[in-house]
């Protein structure tokens, strides 16, 4: 499996496939080795939690579960649409930096 993921932690993404299709959320965690991401408010599962100590409450806890990174698409901060991402190498002060670019409106982020 490839170790590259097209999204980073903190990006706003939209789900393009599955039961949560159309849902927007912020990326909380990225696991490039598995090719998965955890998105805020998406793919909610119910976990059974046992009490760890005496007097602590156990029960059912709702939490976000990981989904494959290829099921999400980045949302452009300028045009607000789900977009593909291109890369541009910019030179600033003698240093080369790789910037992500929106394929629809050419906004850099």
N, C-alpha and C positions, 0 to 999 in steps of 0.2 A: 504494500500500500504506500502511496505517496505521502511525504511528510509536509507538503505544502497545503495551506488552507488560504482561501481568498479573503477571509474576514479576520479582523483583529478584535481583541477585547475592547468593548466600549462602542463599537460600530452599531448603527441602527440597521436592522435587516427586516425583510419580509419573508414569510414562509410561502414557498411556491408549490408545495406538494404535501399531501397527507391530510389528516383530520383537522389540523389547525391552519389550513390554507388561507392566506390573506391576512394573517395576524402579523402585526408589527411589534418589534421588541428590541431591547438592547442586548448585545452579546455579553454575557456574564463571564463565560469561561470558554477557552478553546483548547482542544486536545488534538494537536496535529498528528500525533502517532496513530490515533484511532480515526482521524478524519471527522471528528464530531465537535459540535458546539452546544452550549447551553444558553438558551435565549430566555430572557425575563418574561414570565407570564405565558409561555408556550410549552406544550407537551407536559401538562401537569399530570402527575401520577400520585397515587395514595400509597404511603408507606406505613407499615405497622411498626410502631416503636415500642420497645419494652422499657419499663422504668429501670434506670441505672442504679439508683439509690433508694433507700427506704423513704417513703413519703413522696417520692417523685411521681408525677403523673405520666402514664403511658398512653397509648391510643393511636389514632390515625392522624398522620401528618401529610399535608399536601405539599409537594415539592416539584420543581422543574427537573425534567429528565433530559438527557442528551439526545440530540438528533443529528443525522448526517449533515455535514456542511454543504453538500451539494443540493440539499433541499431548501437552502436559504439563499436570498439574493440581496446584495447591498442596496440600501436606499441612498440616493444622492442627496447631500445636504442642500444643494442649490435648487434643483428642479423637483425634488421630492418623489421621484419615481424609482421603481426597481430597475437597476441598471447593471450592465456588465462593466467590468473594470479593466482599463488599460493602464499601461505604465509608461512614464516619460522620465528620462534622465535629465535633470537640470543641473546647471553648473552655477554655484554661488560662491564667490570669493575663492575660486580655485578648488572648491570641493564639489564632487559630484554626488547628488542625492537622487534617489529613486522616488518619484511621486506617483500616487494613484490618480487616475483620471477617469471621469465619467465618459462613457462612450456616446451618450446622447447629447450632452451640453458642453463637454470638454472642461468641466469644473475640476479643479485640483483639490484633493483632500488627502 
